């Protein structure tokens, strides 16, 4: 299929290079190195404007997040800051000078720095936006483009060696994520998720390419071309339009959303638990690394019916129309899942949600959800019943197909992002009060006994456990009189976290410990506390979740005695 061909919207420039799109004014700001001007082109009306003049071969212009300033790189090696109200060189403030063949600039304003590519110097320089202090953070031959991630940790750098290299600033390491290119120029994020980079390549024919960062190495493919002579930078106008700054013109191309073929893993996660929040290889869910995330779970196995979340957009972008689901116990063969499942789909003519049951076609082929449909649970791909699976590590995997045929499979279920290992536990917690013991002396107290001699101090021999050692917590509480209660003893997994993520609880253990700290029923100011029937309730919870919440509830046990002191 031929690539979309850009359409010229403005001409008459000398040597356009770096550019940025300003949403608020619908303008592409671009640096014209040949004329020494900063120019603007209004995207939808194609009106041309000279915003500023007097520069010495400007190479890039980057707009600040506050919408008030711009940063311009000027040859041979100066970084400038300007107010958008006056873009003439005479009004600029010098942030840093003395650079060597400066090209693209990338802003990390959250950390108060910018990164610039020194084409001649062969460096990526970090520049403090307040002090102008320069620090070499990467060395690479003839860099053209530089891009920084939102967290400020990674840099992506294009070079005349035909590569795009990722630099990890926290570990001082680098990896080439794309090679074999032909003069990649300035780099631009295609999406807010920073999963795709756009860049132009001038040789042998001007082309706009995208690099999908979710694969390793990155998957690079053309998305538009041929362009006009010497394309240097691109800017995303909308979800399906890109502006291209070439040497003598600005052009626009409608990609029909080809740049936004969604990236990311095919298997997104289970319910509220992202796929990357599951410990590998043991398969426990842990979302506590993000303490503000609303669904906080720690070292939790899965059980019951699991809502599997599938990335429809990425699957469609790969040409898939159907998918299959498999689950395999540890050491066992994959078993295909063919369960039907229901979800609510918005009906436009009825203006309401309608329950729709998805039934796989013969062969277990589930249809991908169609673009434009509004599902209540947008990513839901299956409600997987795990009750027949062995307890332990299981592997859930997704296969993609363009047709209902094994020969049409796209990739493989073992490809990264298409499977997850999960710990399955469909056992239930256990709670039991074996014996009430009056202290001192460990004197057994039978159920429903009346205790009126000695002291009102007791210990309790109890079991609060989980068969697969996935206990979350337990509590023993005394209830009496008119809505009166008091905790006897309790414990939870936070006190027993280990690398194994196992805690079985207690079996036949006396609580509180006998000796100096038995439970005392007497409550100051409440005579009923030692002159009333008492019921003792023991509850035990495990950590098993289905991705949307804990599923087993509490195991409970109750014993009663009467105190008459």
C-alpha positions in Angstrom: 0.0 0.0 0.0 1.5 3.4 -1.0 2.2 5.9 1.8 0.1 9.0 2.2 1.6 11.9 0.2 2.1 15.2 2.0 0.4 18.3 0.6 2.2 21.7 0.5 0.6 24.4 2.6 3.3 27.1 2.5 6.4 27.8 0.4 9.1 30.4 0.0 11.6 29.5 2.7 15.4 29.2 2.5 16.3 26.3 4.9 13.6 25.3 7.4 14.8 23.0 10.2 13.4 22.5 13.7 9.7 23.2 14.4 7.0 23.1 17.1 3.3 23.3 17.0 1.4 25.8 19.2 -2.1 24.5 19.8 -3.5 27.7 21.2 -2.9 29.6 17.9 -2.9 26.7 15.5 0.5 27.7 14.3 3.7 25.8 13.4 6.7 27.7 14.6 9.8 26.8 12.6 13.5 27.9 12.4 14.6 29.1 8.9 18.4 28.7 9.0 18.8 30.1 5.6 17.0 33.4 6.2 17.8 33.8 9.9 14.1 34.0 10.8 11.6 32.3 13.0 8.5 31.8 11.0 4.9 30.6 11.7 2.4 28.9 9.4 -1.2 28.7 10.6 -2.1 25.1 10.0 -5.7 25.4 8.9 -5.6 28.7 7.0 -2.0 28.4 5.7 -1.3 32.0 6.6 2.5 32.7 6.7 4.1 35.0 9.3 7.6 36.1 10.2 7.7 36.1 14.0 11.3 37.1 14.5 14.4 38.0 12.6 18.1 38.7 13.0 19.2 35.2 13.9 22.5 33.5 12.8 21.3 30.2 11.2 18.6 29.1 13.8 18.3 25.4 13.9 15.4 24.7 16.2 12.5 26.3 18.2 10.9 24.6 21.2 7.9 26.1 23.0 7.8 26.1 26.8 5.0 24.5 28.8 3.8 27.8 30.2 2.8 29.0 26.7 4.8 32.2 27.2 8.3 31.4 26.0 10.3 29.8 23.3 13.8 28.4 23.2 15.8 28.7 20.0 19.1 27.1 19.1 21.3 29.4 17.0 24.4 28.5 15.0 27.1 27.8 15.7 26.3 27.2 19.3 23.9 29.3 21.4 20.7 28.5 23.2 18.3 31.4 23.5 15.1 32.2 25.5 12.5 34.5 24.1 9.1 35.8 25.0 6.4 34.8 22.4 5.4 38.4 22.4 8.7 39.5 20.8 10.6 36.8 18.9 13.3 39.0 17.4 16.9 38.0 18.1 17.5 41.4 19.7 15.0 40.6 22.4 16.5 37.2 23.2 18.2 36.2 26.4 21.2 33.9 26.1 20.8 30.8 28.2 24.1 29.3 27.2 26.8 29.7 24.5 30.0 28.2 23.3 28.3 25.0 21.9 29.6 23.3 18.8 27.2 22.8 15.9 24.0 23.0 17.9 20.9 21.3 16.4 17.7 20.1 18.2 16.8 21.2 21.7 14.6 19.1 24.1 13.1 20.7 27.2 12.8 19.1 30.7 11.4 22.1 32.5 10.2 20.0 35.4 13.9 19.5 36.3 15.0 22.9 35.0 17.2 21.7 32.2 17.4 21.4 28.4 19.2 19.0 26.3 20.8 20.0 23.0 22.5 18.0 20.3 26.0 19.2 19.3 26.2 18.0 15.7 29.9 19.0 15.2 30.9 18.4 18.8 29.5 14.9 19.0 27.9 15.5 22.4 24.5 15.8 24.0 24.8 18.7 26.4 22.5 19.2 29.4 22.0 22.9 30.1 20.7 24.4 33.3 17.9 26.8 32.2 18.6 29.1 35.2 22.4 29.2 35.4 23.4 28.1 31.9 25.8 25.5 33.2 26.6 22.9 30.6 27.2 19.2 31.3 28.0 16.5 28.7 25.6 13.6 29.4 26.2 11.6 26.2 28.7 11.2 23.5 27.7 10.2 20.0 29.0 11.0 16.5 27.1 13.7 14.6 23.8 13.8 16.5 20.9 15.6 14.9 17.8 15.0 17.1 17.3 14.7 20.8 14.1 13.8 22.7 13.6 13.5 26.5 11.0 11.4 28.3 8.5 13.1 30.6 10.2 11.7 33.7 13.5 13.1 32.6 15.3 9.8 32.8 15.8 8.8 29.1 17.1 10.5 26.0 16.6 9.4 22.5 19.2 10.7 20.0 19.3 10.4 16.2 22.6 10.5 14.4 24.0 10.6 10.9 25.3 7.1 11.6 21.8 6.0 10.8 20.9 5.2 14.4 18.5 6.2 17.1 20.1 5.6 20.6 18.4 5.5 24.0 20.5 6.9 26.8 19.5 6.1 30.4 20.7 9.1 32.5 20.2 7.3 35.8 22.5 4.4 34.9 24.8 6.1 32.3 24.1 3.3 29.9 22.9 3.4 26.3 21.4 1.1 23.7 20.8 1.5 20.0 17.1 1.0 19.5 17.1 1.5 15.7 19.8 1.3 13.0 20.1 1.1 9.3 18.4 4.5 8.8 19.5 7.1 6.3 20.1 10.4 8.0 17.3 10.6 10.6 16.7 14.2 11.6 14.7 15.7 14.5 12.7 13.5 16.8 9.1 14.1 18.0 6.8 12.2 20.3 3.8 10.8 18.4 1.7 10.2 21.5 1.3 11.2 25.1 2.3 7.7 26.2 5.7 8.2 24.6 5.5 4.8 22.9 6.2 6.1 19.3 8.7 8.5 17.9 8.2 10.4 14.6 11.1 11.6 12.5 11.9 12.6 8.9 14.6 11.0 6.8 15.8 12.9 3.7 17.5 10.1 1.8 17.2 8.5 -0.7 13.7 10.0 -0.9 12.1 12.2 1.8 10.0 10.1 4.1 8.4 10.5 7.5 8.9 7.4 9.7 7.7 6.2 13.0 9.6 4.1 15.6 7.5 1.8 17.8 9.4 1.7 21.1 7.3 -1.2 22.5 9.4 -3.6 20.5 13.1 -4.4 20.9 14.7 -3.2 18.8 12.1 -0.6 17.8 10.0 -1.3 14.8 10.5 1.4 12.2 8.2 2.0 9.3 7.4 4.8 6.8 4.1 6.6 7.4 4.2 9.4 4.8 6.1 10.2 1.6 7.6 11.3 -0.6 8.1 14.6 1.0 9.5 17.8 -0.5 13.3 18.2 -0.6 15.2 17.9 2.7 12.5 17.2 5.4 14.0 18.1 8.8 11.3 18.0 11.5 7.7 17.0 12.1 5.0 18.2 14.5 1.8 16.4 15.4 -1.2 18.5 14.6 -3.9 16.0 15.6 -4.5 12.3 15.9 -4.3 11.9 12.1 -2.4 14.9 10.8 1.3 15.8 10.8 3.0 18.9 9.7 6.4 18.6 8.0 9.1 21.3 7.9 11.2 20.8 4.7 14.0 23.1 3.4 11.8 25.3 1.3 8.2 24.5 2.3 5.8 23.3 5.0 3.5 20.4 4.2 0.7 18.5 5.8 -0.3 14.9 5.6 -3.4 13.1 6.7 -2.3 9.7 8.1 -5.8 8.4 8.6 -4.6 7.5 12.1 -1.7 5.4 10.9 0.7 7.0 13.4 -1.7 6.2 16.2 -1.9 2.5 15.7 -1.8 1.9 19.4 1.3 0.5 21.1 1.7 -1.3 24.4 1.3 -4.9 25.4 -1.5 -7.0 23.9 -2.3 -8.5 27.4 -2.8 -5.3 29.4 -3.5 -6.9 32.8 -6.1 -8.5 35.0 -8.9 -6.2 36.2 -7.3 -3.2 37.9 -3.9 -4.9 38.1 -1.6 -3.9 35.2 0.4 -6.7 33.6 3.7 -5.0 34.8 2.5 -5.0 38.4 2.7 -8.8 38.6 5.8 -10.3 40.1 7.6 -12.6 37.7 8.1 -15.4 37.6 5.9 -16.1 40.7 2.8 -14.2 39.5 1.8 -12.2 42.5 0.0 -8.8 42.1 1.7 -5.8 43.7 0.5 -2.2 43.0 2.1 -0.7 46.1 5.0 0.7 44.0 2.5 3.4 43.1 1.1 4.5 46.5 -1.5 6.8 45.1 -3.1 4.2 42.8 -6.6 3.5 43.9 -6.3 -0.3 43.9 -3.6 -1.1 46.5 -2.7 -4.8 46.8 0.5 -6.4 48.0 1.8 -9.9 47.0 -1.7 -11.1 46.1 -2.4 -14.4 44.2 -5.4 -14.6 41.8 -8.4 -16.8 41.9 -12.1 -17.1 40.9 -13.1 -15.4 37.6 -10.4 -13.2 36.2 -11.2 -10.2 33.9 -8.6 -10.3 31.2 -7.8 -6.9 29.6 -6.8 -6.9 26.0 -5.3 -4.1 23.9 -7.8 -3.9 21.0 -6.2 -0.9 19.4 -2.7 -2.5 19.1 -4.1 -5.8 18.1 -6.1 -4.2 15.2 -3.0 -2.2 14.2 -1.2 -5.5 13.7 -3.9 -6.7 11.4 -5.7 -8.9 13.9 -9.4 -9.6 13.8 -9.6 -12.5 16.2 -7.9 -13.8 19.3 -7.6 -17.0 21.3 -6.9 -17.4 25.0 -4.9 -20.2 26.7 -4.1 -21.1 30.3 -1.5 -23.6 31.4 -0.7 -24.9 34.9 3.0 -25.1 35.9 4.6 -27.8 33.7 1.3 -28.6 32.0 0.2 -28.0 28.4 -1.7 -24.9 27.4 -5.5 -25.4 27.5 -7.6 -23.3 25.2 -10.4 -21.3 26.8 -13.8 -21.1 25.1 -16.0 -19.5 27.7 -18.6 -17.0 26.7 -18.7 -13.8 28.7 -21.0 -10.7 28.9 -20.5 -7.0 29.0 -22.6 -3.9 28.5 -22.4 -2.2 25.1 -23.9 1.3 24.5 -26.8 1.3 22.0 -26.9 4.6 20.1 -30.6 4.2 19.0 -31.8 3.0 22.4 -29.5 5.5 24.3 -28.8 2.9 26.9 -26.3 0.0 27.7 -27.4 -3.4 26.5 -26.0 -6.6 27.8 -24.1 -8.4 25.0 -22.7 -11.9 25.3 -19.5 -12.7 23.4 -19.4 -16.3 22.2 -16.2 -17.5 20.5 -16.6 -18.9 17.0 -15.8 -22.6 16.3 -12.1 -23.0 17.1 -12.3 -20.6 20.1 -11.8 -17.5 18.0 -13.1 -14.5 19.9 -13.8 -11.4 17.7 -11.9 -8.2 18.5 -14.1 -5.4 19.6 -14.8 -2.9 16.8 -13.5 0.7 16.6 -16.1 3.2 17.8 -18.0 0.8 20.0 -18.6 2.0 23.6 -18.2 -0.8 26.1 -18.7 -0.3 29.8 -15.5 -2.3 30.4 -13.6 -1.1 27.4 -10.6 -3.4 27.5 -12.4 -6.5 28.7 -11.4 -9.5 26.6 -12.6 -12.5 28.7 -14.0 -13.4 32.1 -11.7 -16.4 32.8 -13.0 -19.0 35.3 -9.9 -20.4 37.1 -11.7 -22.8 39.5 -10.6 -25.9 37.5 -7.0 -24.8 37.3 -4.3 -26.2 39.6 -3.2 -24.0 42.5 0.2 -22.5 41.8 1.8 -20.6 38.9 -0.3 -20.6 35.7 0.5 -18.9 32.4 -2.3 -17.0 30.6 -1.5 -16.3 26.9 -3.1 -14.5 24.0 -2.9 -15.5 20.3 -3.8 -13.1 17.5 -5.3 -14.0 14.1 -6.3 -12.1 11.0 -8.9 -14.8 10.2 -10.4 -17.9 11.8 -7.5 -20.0 10.8 -4.4 -21.2 12.5 -2.4 -20.3 9.4 -3.4 -16.6 9.9 -1.7 -16.3 13.3 0.1 -13.0 13.8 3.2 -13.4 15.9 3.1 -15.9 18.7 1.6 -16.2 22.2 5.2 -16.2 23.6 5.9 -12.8 22.2 6.5 -10.1 24.9 3.3 -8.5 26.1 1.1 -11.4 25.1 1.3 -13.6 28.3 1.5 -13.3 32.0 2.4 -15.8 34.7 -0.1 -15.6 37.6 -0.2 -17.3 40.9 -3.6 -19.1 41.2 -5.1 -20.0 44.6 -8.7 -21.1 44.9 -8.4 -22.5 48.4 -10.3 -20.8 51.3 -9.0 -19.5 54.6 -9.6 -21.4 57.8 -10.6 -20.1 61.2 -11.2 -22.1 64.4 -11.2 -21.4 68.2 -10.1 -24.7 69.6 -10.1 -23.8 73.3 -10.6 -20.9 75.8 -8.1 -21.0 78.6 -8.5 -19.1 81.9 -5.3 -17.6 83.3 -3.3 -18.2 85.2 -3.0 -21.9 85.0 -4.3 -22.6 81.5 -7.6 -23.8 82.9 -9.9 -25.0 80.0 -13.3 -23.2 79.8 -16.0 -25.1 78.0 -18.4 -23.5 75.5 -21.3 -21.8 77.2 -19.6 -22.2 80.6 -20.2 -19.8 83.4 -17.0 -18.4 84.9 -17.3 -16.8 88.3 -14.1 -17.7 90.1 -10.5 -16.8 89.7 -9.6 -13.9 87.5 -11.2 -12.6 84.2 -8.0 -13.2 82.2 -7.9 -15.6 79.3 -5.9 -16.9 76.3 -7.4 -18.6 73.3 -6.0 -21.5 71.3 -6.9 -20.7 67.7 -6.2 -21.5 64.1 -6.3 -18.7 61.5 -4.6 -19.9 58.3 -4.5 -20.2 54.6 -3.8 -23.6 52.9 -1.5 -22.1 50.3 0.1 -19.7 52.8 -1.5 -16.6 51.3 -3.1 -15.2 54.5 -3.9 -11.5 54.6 -4.8 -11.2 58.3 -6.8 -12.4 61.2 -8.6 -10.9 64.2 -10.2 -12.2 67.4 -12.7 -9.9 69.0 -14.9 -10.1 72.2 -18.6 -8.9 72.1 -20.9 -8.5 75.0 -23.7 -6.5 76.5 -25.2 -3.5 74.7 -23.0 -3.2 71.6 -19.8 -3.5 73.5 -16.7 -5.0 72.0 -12.9 -5.2 72.5 -10.1 -6.6 70.4 -8.4 -9.7 71.9 -5.6 -10.2 69.3 -4.9 -9.8 65.6 -2.1 -10.0 63.0 -1.7 -9.2 59.3 0.6 -9.9 56.4 2.5 -6.6 56.7 4.2 -8.1 59.8 5.4 -11.2 57.9 6.5 -10.0 54.4 9.4 -12.0 53.1 10.8 -12.7 49.6 8.8 -15.9 49.4 5.5 -13.9 49.8 4.2 -16.7 51.9 2.5 -16.5 55.3 0.3 -19.4 56.5 -0.9 -17.7 59.6 -1.2 -19.7 62.8 -2.4 -23.2 63.7 -3.2 -24.2 67.3 -1.5 -21.2 68.8 -2.4 -19.5 72.1 -3.2 -15.8 71.7 -2.4 -13.4 73.3 0.7 -15.3 74.5 0.1 -17.0 77.9 2.0 -15.6 80.9 2.3 -11.9 81.5 -0.1 -10.7 78.8 -3.4 -12.7 78.7 -6.5 -10.9 77.6 -8.3 -9.2 80.5 -12.1 -8.9 80.2 -12.4 -6.2 82.8 -13.0 -2.7 81.3 -12.8 0.2 83.7 -16.1 1.9 84.1 -18.1 -0.9 82.5 -19.4 -3.5 85.1 -21.0 -5.5 82.3 -17.6 -6.4 81.0 -17.2 -9.0 83.7 -20.9 -9.7 84.4 -22.4 -10.7 81.0 -22.3 -13.3 78.3 -19.3 -13.0 76.0 -19.0 -14.1 72.4 -15.6 -14.4 70.8 -15.4 -14.1 67.0 -12.4 -15.1 65.0 -12.0 -14.0 61.4 -9.4 -14.9 58.9 -8.9 -13.3 55.4 -6.6 -14.4 52.6 -5.0 -12.3 49.8 -6.7 -13.9 46.8 -8.0 -11.3 44.3 -9.7 -11.5 40.9 -8.1 -8.2 39.8 -11.1 -6.2 40.9 -11.1 -7.0 44.6 -10.6 -9.7 47.3 -12.9 -12.6 46.6 -13.0 -15.1 49.4 -14.3 -13.0 52.2 -13.6 -13.9 55.8 -13.6 -17.4 57.4 -15.3 -17.1 60.8 -15.6 -19.0 64.0 -17.4 -18.1 67.3 -17.4 -19.4 70.9 -19.4 -18.0 73.8 -19.0 -18.1 77.6 -20.6 -16.1 80.5 -18.6 -14.1 83.0 -20.2 -13.5 86.4 -17.5 -11.8 88.6 
